[in-house]
Amino acid sequence: MTLPADGETFDFLIVGAGISGIGAAHYLRERFPESRFALLDALEGFGGTWWTHRYPGARSDSDLYTYGYGFKPWRGRSIAMADEIRAYLGEVIEEDGLAPHIHYGHQVSAANWSSADRCWTLQVTRTGSGETLTLATRFLWMCSGYYDHAQGYTPPWPGLRDFQGQMVHPQHWPQDLDCSGKRVVVIGSGATAATLIPALAGQVEHITMLQRSPTFFSAQPWSHELEAPLRALDLPDEWMHEILKRAHLARSAEVVRMSFEHPQELRAYLIDQIRGHLPEGFDVDRHFNPSYRPWQQRVALVPEGDLFAAIRSGKASVVTDTIERFDATGIQLTGGQHLDADIIVTATGFNLKLFGGVPFNLDGEPVDFTRHVTYRGVMIEGVPNMAYLQGYFRSSWTLRVDLACELICRIVKHMYQQGRTVVVPTIAGEDAGMPRRPWIEPENFNAGYVMRAQERMYRQGDRHPWRHDLEYDEERAILPAVHPGESALAYR
């Protein structure tokens, strides 16, 4: 692999080699085969989330027929393990010949736009050697997701330093950690906790899920019920992928619709669904009946009800309470109970990091993204020649990668066809006075990582094309119909 040279100029630079960056690179190879591009990633391998999260049992919490790219059929079961997903991404890299274009261990520390030069200049550090270099690009594509890969979120609990056992965040799981015969407490009740607990239950003395408040869960099979009869027909992979994608989309769209139109009926359905998986007399309403509306936070997927099977076996238990303080041997709860622990896992979520934490400057002036709004969730108003990728909250991330990449490539192609070199989303006319809304309205989606980051994020307007909090069912009709010559895009 040839490393980028100091001072080198590219047509496109992609920051991030996870599901977004690899998808963006595919579309660039397909739509602009003569372009010079590179992917930069601070991590030491591809995959992003799937490189960082290596805790026991790590798996998808979306089906892979919608999480897989539209251009590459998924061939496995609906729910996949992390290694299977990375293998799939590796196939894309190999089939598209992307490996020579990906540069790992390259941390972008600044992005500076020059109107005079009509390009971005990136300050980059090679994390292994500490060497710094400057790279230029005519178009910058931010595909770093929104995880802070360097530091997971851990609340500042009282007495945290007093605990004498081992404390682990799933984002930084030690590969040599031995939980055999240990008393383990997992703090948190989201998708990570629901994955870890059944993965560890067979080896620990006991494992406890400690939650401040409940999460909605849904027990689903590893494979969609249509998979087996369809495979018996020996259909082409492309047909299988499309049929099962549509089946999963129809199911999830109905659940999302119910979450807004009939939230109490959906609540009852989700709770009744898991009630039969739990021991008789289990206090379902206390431990599995959240205070928020279904899908106001993610519904955690439990393949074949494995979390509930661990509870039935007696090797796992659920405690709903708040933490008073940590001590040498475990956790003292507000309700009076003490949880003894050898290992405490803080499955308390992640820190959100806008655009990888890279500071942006336009002609020497720092960009305060909180003063800018999004353009259709793919570009930022007032920021030239820069696109970004962000997925959905309630649907698979990659569904939006496909739609957004198609739109961004159409915008760049239109710019070229017009003989222009710069495109910048620009608010004009009656839109100039529109209300500026939060990045995400809490009434729509109020997960902890979203609420903690609201004041650091860009904003959105109250109308198209300045909104981004749409569902896939809306955007799959809206985004393909966008004309790149619309008035919100200024070319020069």
C-alpha positions in Angstrom: 0.0 0.0 0.0 1.3 3.4 -1.0 0.8 6.0 1.8 -0.4 9.4 0.8 2.4 11.9 0.5 2.7 15.3 2.2 1.1 17.9 0.0 -0.8 15.4 -2.2 -4.1 16.5 -3.7 -7.1 14.3 -4.3 -10.5 14.7 -6.0 -12.2 13.2 -3.0 -11.1 12.4 0.6 -13.3 10.2 2.7 -12.8 10.3 6.4 -13.8 7.0 7.9 -13.5 3.4 6.7 -16.6 1.9 8.4 -19.9 1.1 6.8 -20.4 4.7 5.6 -16.9 5.2 4.2 -16.8 1.9 2.4 -20.2 2.6 0.9 -19.1 6.1 -0.2 -16.0 4.7 -1.8 -18.1 2.1 -3.7 -20.2 4.8 -5.2 -17.2 7.0 -6.1 -15.6 4.1 -7.9 -18.8 3.4 -9.8 -19.8 7.0 -10.7 -16.4 8.7 -11.0 -14.0 5.9 -12.0 -11.2 8.3 -13.1 -11.2 10.3 -9.8 -8.3 10.2 -7.3 -9.6 9.4 -3.9 -8.5 8.0 -0.5 -10.1 6.9 2.7 -8.5 7.9 6.0 -9.2 6.2 9.3 -7.7 6.7 12.7 -8.3 3.1 13.7 -6.0 0.2 12.7 -8.6 -1.6 10.6 -11.8 -1.2 8.7 -15.3 -1.5 10.1 -15.7 1.5 12.4 -18.2 0.3 15.0 -17.5 -3.3 14.1 -13.7 -2.7 14.7 -14.2 -1.0 18.1 -16.9 -3.2 19.6 -15.4 -6.6 20.3 -17.2 -7.6 23.5 -18.5 -11.2 23.8 -21.5 -11.9 21.5 -21.3 -8.5 19.7 -23.9 -8.7 17.0 -26.2 -6.5 14.9 -29.4 -5.1 16.3 -30.8 -4.6 12.9 -31.5 -7.2 10.2 -28.7 -7.6 7.7 -31.0 -7.6 4.7 -31.7 -3.9 5.3 -28.3 -3.3 7.0 -26.4 -4.8 4.0 -25.7 -2.5 1.1 -28.2 -2.3 -1.8 -25.5 -3.2 -4.2 -24.2 -6.3 -2.4 -26.7 -9.1 -1.4 -26.4 -10.4 2.2 -26.2 -14.2 2.2 -26.4 -15.2 5.8 -29.1 -15.2 8.5 -30.9 -12.0 9.3 -29.1 -11.3 12.6 -25.3 -11.5 12.3 -22.3 -11.5 14.6 -19.7 -8.7 14.4 -17.2 -11.0 12.7 -19.7 -11.9 10.0 -20.4 -8.2 9.3 -16.7 -7.4 9.1 -16.2 -10.3 6.7 -19.0 -8.8 4.5 -17.3 -5.4 4.5 -14.0 -7.1 3.7 -15.6 -8.6 0.6 -16.8 -5.2 -0.6 -13.2 -3.9 -0.1 -11.8 -6.8 -2.1 -14.4 -6.8 -4.9 -14.2 -3.0 -5.4 -10.4 -3.0 -5.2 -10.5 -0.4 -2.3 -7.6 -1.7 -0.2 -4.9 0.4 -1.9 -7.1 3.5 -1.2 -7.6 2.9 2.5 -5.1 4.3 5.0 -5.4 3.2 8.6 -3.9 5.0 11.5 -4.4 8.4 9.9 -6.0 10.8 12.3 -7.5 14.0 10.8 -6.8 16.9 13.2 -8.1 19.9 11.2 -10.0 20.7 8.0 -9.5 24.1 6.4 -11.3 25.5 3.4 -9.8 28.0 1.0 -12.1 29.9 -1.3 -9.1 31.1 -3.2 -7.9 27.6 -3.9 -11.3 26.0 -4.0 -10.2 23.1 -1.9 -10.0 21.6 1.6 -6.6 21.2 3.3 -6.5 18.5 6.0 -4.0 18.2 8.8 -3.3 14.5 9.3 -1.3 12.6 11.9 0.0 9.0 11.3 -0.8 7.5 14.7 2.0 4.9 14.6 4.9 7.3 13.9 3.5 10.6 15.0 4.4 12.0 11.6 2.2 14.8 10.4 1.2 15.7 6.8 -1.0 18.0 4.9 -3.4 16.6 2.3 -5.7 18.6 -0.1 -9.0 17.6 -1.6 -11.5 19.2 -3.9 -14.4 17.5 -2.1 -14.5 16.2 1.5 -16.7 13.4 2.6 -17.1 12.9 6.3 -18.0 9.2 7.0 -16.8 8.9 10.6 -20.2 8.1 12.1 -21.0 9.6 15.4 -19.2 7.4 17.9 -16.3 8.6 19.9 -14.2 5.5 19.4 -11.5 6.7 21.9 -13.8 7.0 24.9 -17.1 5.4 25.9 -19.6 7.1 28.2 -19.4 6.4 31.9 -21.4 8.5 34.3 -19.5 10.1 37.3 -21.0 7.9 40.0 -20.0 8.5 43.6 -17.2 6.2 44.9 -16.3 4.9 41.5 -12.6 4.7 42.4 -13.3 2.7 45.5 -14.3 -0.4 43.6 -11.5 -3.0 44.0 -12.6 -5.4 41.2 -12.3 -4.9 37.5 -14.3 -2.3 35.7 -14.8 -2.6 31.9 -16.6 -0.5 29.3 -17.8 -2.7 26.3 -16.2 -0.3 23.9 -12.8 -1.1 25.4 -13.2 -4.8 26.1 -10.0 -6.6 27.1 -9.6 -9.6 24.9 -8.0 -11.6 27.7 -10.7 -10.8 30.3 -11.8 -14.1 32.0 -15.3 -14.0 33.5 -15.3 -17.7 34.5 -16.9 -18.2 37.9 -17.1 -14.4 38.6 -19.9 -12.3 39.8 -20.6 -9.8 37.1 -22.8 -6.7 37.1 -23.7 -5.1 33.8 -24.9 -1.5 34.3 -27.3 -0.6 31.5 -30.2 -2.3 29.6 -29.8 -1.4 26.0 -28.7 -3.5 23.0 -25.1 -4.0 24.4 -26.3 -5.4 27.8 -28.9 -7.6 26.0 -26.0 -9.1 24.0 -23.4 -9.4 26.7 -25.6 -11.1 29.3 -26.6 -14.2 27.3 -23.0 -14.4 25.9 -21.5 -14.5 29.5 -24.3 -16.3 31.4 -22.9 -19.8 30.7 -19.5 -19.0 32.3 -20.1 -16.7 35.2 -21.2 -17.5 38.7 -24.0 -15.0 38.2 -24.6 -11.9 36.1 -26.9 -9.0 37.0 -28.4 -6.4 34.6 -28.6 -3.2 36.7 -30.8 -0.6 35.1 -32.0 2.8 36.2 -35.1 2.4 34.0 -36.4 -0.3 31.7 -35.8 -0.7 27.9 -38.2 -2.1 25.3 -37.2 -5.4 24.0 -38.4 -7.6 21.1 -37.7 -11.3 20.9 -37.1 -12.2 17.2 -35.7 -15.3 15.5 -32.2 -15.2 14.1 -33.7 -15.7 10.6 -36.9 -14.3 9.1 -39.6 -16.9 8.7 -39.5 -16.5 4.9 -35.8 -17.4 4.7 -36.0 -21.2 4.8 -38.8 -21.5 2.2 -37.1 -19.0 -0.1 -33.8 -20.8 0.1 -35.5 -24.0 -0.8 -36.5 -22.4 -4.2 -32.8 -21.8 -5.0 -33.3 -18.2 -5.9 -30.5 -15.9 -7.0 -28.8 -14.0 -4.2 -30.1 -10.7 -5.5 -33.7 -11.9 -5.4 -33.3 -13.3 -1.9 -31.8 -10.1 -0.7 -34.5 -7.9 -2.2 -37.5 -10.0 -1.1 -36.2 -10.4 2.5 -35.3 -6.7 2.6 -38.8 -5.8 1.7 -40.2 -8.2 4.2 -38.1 -6.7 7.0 -38.9 -3.2 5.9 -42.7 -3.8 5.9 -42.5 -5.2 9.4 -40.4 -2.4 10.8 -42.5 0.3 9.1 -45.6 -1.1 10.7 -44.0 -1.0 14.2 -42.8 2.5 13.7 -46.2 3.6 12.5 -47.8 2.0 15.5 -45.3 3.8 17.8 -46.7 7.1 16.7 -50.3 6.3 16.1 -51.1 3.6 18.7 -48.2 3.7 21.3 -50.2 2.1 24.1 -51.2 -0.9 21.9 -47.6 -1.3 20.8 -46.5 -1.1 24.4 -48.9 -3.8 25.4 -47.8 -6.0 22.4 -44.1 -5.7 23.2 -44.5 -6.4 26.9 -46.9 -9.4 26.3 -44.4 -10.7 23.7 -41.7 -11.1 26.3 -43.9 -12.0 29.2 -44.1 -15.6 28.0 -40.3 -15.9 27.9 -39.9 -15.0 31.6 -40.3 -17.1 34.8 -43.7 -17.2 36.4 -44.1 -14.4 38.9 -41.4 -12.3 37.3 -42.2 -8.5 37.8 -42.5 -7.6 34.1 -44.0 -4.2 34.7 -41.2 -3.1 37.0 -38.3 -4.4 34.9 -39.6 -4.3 31.2 -42.1 -1.5 31.0 -40.3 1.8 30.1 -41.7 5.3 30.9 -41.1 6.5 27.4 -43.1 5.9 24.2 -42.1 2.8 22.2 -39.4 3.7 19.6 -38.7 7.0 21.4 -35.5 5.1 22.1 -34.3 2.0 20.2 -36.1 -1.3 20.8 -33.4 -3.8 21.7 -33.5 -7.0 19.7 -33.2 -10.3 21.5 -32.6 -13.2 19.1 -34.7 -16.2 20.1 -35.2 -14.6 23.5 -31.7 -15.5 24.6 -31.6 -12.8 27.3 -34.8 -14.1 28.8 -33.5 -17.7 28.6 -30.5 -16.6 30.7 -32.9 -15.1 33.3 -35.0 -18.3 33.3 -31.9 -20.4 33.9 -31.2 -18.5 37.1 -27.7 -17.4 35.9 -28.9 -13.9 35.2 -31.2 -11.5 37.0 -32.5 -7.9 36.6 -32.4 -5.2 39.2 -34.2 -1.8 38.6 -32.8 0.8 40.9 -30.4 3.8 41.1 -26.8 3.8 42.3 -26.1 5.4 45.6 -22.4 4.8 45.4 -19.7 2.3 44.6 -17.6 0.6 47.3 -14.7 -1.8 47.4 -16.9 -4.9 46.8 -19.6 -3.7 44.5 -22.5 -1.3 44.3 -24.8 0.1 47.0 -28.2 0.9 45.6 -30.6 3.6 46.6 -33.2 1.1 47.5 -30.9 -0.6 50.1 -29.7 -3.6 48.2 -26.0 -4.2 47.7 -24.7 -5.9 44.6 -21.5 -7.8 45.1 -19.3 -7.9 42.1 -15.9 -9.1 40.9 -16.4 -7.4 37.5 -18.6 -4.4 36.7 -19.4 -3.7 33.0 -20.5 -0.1 32.3 -22.8 -0.7 29.3 -23.9 2.9 29.6 -23.6 4.0 26.0 -21.2 6.1 24.1 -20.2 9.7 23.6 -21.4 11.3 20.4 -18.6 13.0 18.4 -19.6 15.3 15.6 -17.5 14.7 12.4 -14.9 12.8 14.4 -14.2 15.8 16.5 -12.4 17.5 13.6 -12.3 21.3 13.9 -13.4 23.0 10.6 -12.3 26.4 9.3 -13.7 28.4 6.4 -11.1 30.9 5.1 -9.5 31.0 8.5 -12.7 31.4 10.5 -13.8 28.5 12.8 -17.1 26.9 11.9 -19.6 26.7 14.8 -21.9 24.0 13.5 -24.5 24.9 16.1 -25.2 28.0 14.0 -25.7 26.0 10.8 -28.5 23.7 9.6 -28.4 20.6 7.7 -29.2 20.3 4.0 -31.3 17.1 3.6 -29.1 15.4 6.2 -26.1 15.1 3.7 -24.5 18.6 3.6 -24.3 21.6 5.9 -25.6 25.0 5.0 -22.8 27.5 4.3 -20.1 24.8 4.1 -18.7 24.2 0.6 -17.8 20.9 -1.0 -18.4 18.9 2.2 -20.8 16.0 2.5 -21.4 13.6 5.4 -23.2 10.4 6.1 -25.6 9.7 8.9 -28.0 6.8 9.1 -31.4 6.3 10.7 -32.3 5.8 14.3 -35.2 3.4 13.8 -34.1 1.7 10.6 -30.8 0.2 9.5 -28.0 2.8 9.1 -27.0 1.5 5.6 -30.4 2.2 4.1 -29.6 5.9 4.3 -26.0 5.3 3.2 -27.3 4.1 -0.2 -29.8 6.9 -0.6 -27.4 9.6 0.5 -24.5 8.4 -1.6 -26.8 8.4 -4.7 -27.8 12.0 -4.0 -24.3 13.3 -3.2 -23.0 11.7 -6.4 -25.8 13.4 -8.4 -24.9 16.8 -6.9 -21.2 16.3 -7.7 -22.0 15.2 -11.3 -24.3 18.2 -11.7 -21.4 20.5 -10.5 -19.1 19.0 -13.1 -21.6 19.2 -15.9 -22.2 22.9 -15.1 -18.4 23.5 -15.3 -18.4 24.6 -11.7 -16.0 23.5 -8.9 -17.8 24.5 -5.8 -21.3 23.6 -4.4 -22.6 25.1 -1.1 -26.0 24.7 0.4 -27.4 28.2 0.8 -30.5 29.4 2.7 -32.3 32.2 0.8 -35.7 33.9 0.5 -38.4 33.0 2.9 -36.4 30.1 4.3 -33.9 32.6 5.8 -36.3 33.4 8.7 -37.4 29.8 9.4 -37.2 28.5 13.0 -34.0 26.7 13.9 -34.9 23.4 15.5 -32.7 21.0 17.6 -30.7 18.3 15.8 -33.3 15.8 17.1 -36.6 16.8 18.8 -36.7 14.9 22.2 -40.4 14.1 21.5 -39.2 12.2 18.4 -36.2 10.4 19.8 -34.6 10.9 23.3 -31.8 8.4 23.8 -29.2 9.5 26.3 -26.4 10.0 23.8 -28.6 12.3 21.7 -29.7 14.4 24.7 -26.1 14.7 26.0 -24.9 16.0 22.6 -27.7 18.4 21.6 -25.8 21.6 22.3 -22.8 20.4 20.2 -24.7 19.5 17.1 -25.8 21.3 14.0 -29.5 22.3 13.7 -32.3 21.7 11.3 -35.1 23.8 9.9 -38.8 23.2 10.0 -39.2 22.5 6.3 -37.6 20.8 3.3 -34.7 20.8 2.4 -33.5 21.8 5.8 -34.8 18.7 7.8 -33.1 15.4 8.4 -35.2 13.6 11.1 -37.2 11.6 8.6 -38.0 7.9 8.4 -36.8 5.7 5.6 -40.3 5.3 4.3 -40.3 9.0 3.7 -36.8 9.5 2.3 -36.8 6.6 -0.1 -39.4 8.7 -2.1 -38.0 12.1 -1.3 -34.2 11.8 -1.8 -34.2 10.0 -5.2 -36.5 12.8 -6.5 -34.2 15.7 -5.5 -32.9 17.6 -8.5 -29.3 18.7 -7.9 -30.2 22.1 -9.5 -32.7 23.0 -6.8 -32.4 26.5 -5.5 -31.0 25.5 -2.1 -27.7 24.5 -3.8 -25.4 27.3 -5.1 -22.8 26.4 -7.6 -19.8 28.6 -8.6 
